[in-house]
């Protein structure tokens, strides 16, 4: 039944459309269905700058390249549980994720 679901977030980046509750509700349903049916989805038109995407991918590759023992040392503290961290801490390094 088709390929991996693709979710277009462009309505959230449009001030006129972002207030359309019916459109937002449809988007939420689309995300929910993708999670339920596939377990994941691809997001397009999210507004995240490509330089930031590349930096995040680099840090993710670095993290997942660590041994299991090293990965277990990296944990979110209570401070980050309800906030968006501005950096990812890895043993011996830090990668800043400030918005561009």
RABELFEN-V967084 format. One line per field, one symbol per residue. psi: psi as a letter, one per 20 degrees, with the letter a starting at -180 (. if undefined). burial: b if it has 16 or more other ideal C-beta (glycine too) atoms within 10 Angstrom, else e. A space follows every 10 residues. Layout:
psi->???
burial->???
This chain:
psi->maappppojh hijohghiin hggghggggg gggggghhir rppqlijpqh gggggggghg gggiiqqhgh hhhoqprhhi hjroqiqppq pjrqopkqq.
burial->eeeebeeeee beeeeeeeee eeeeeebeee eeebeeeeee beeeeeeeee eeeebeeebe eeeeeeeeee eeeeeeeeee eeeeeeebeb eeeeeeeeee
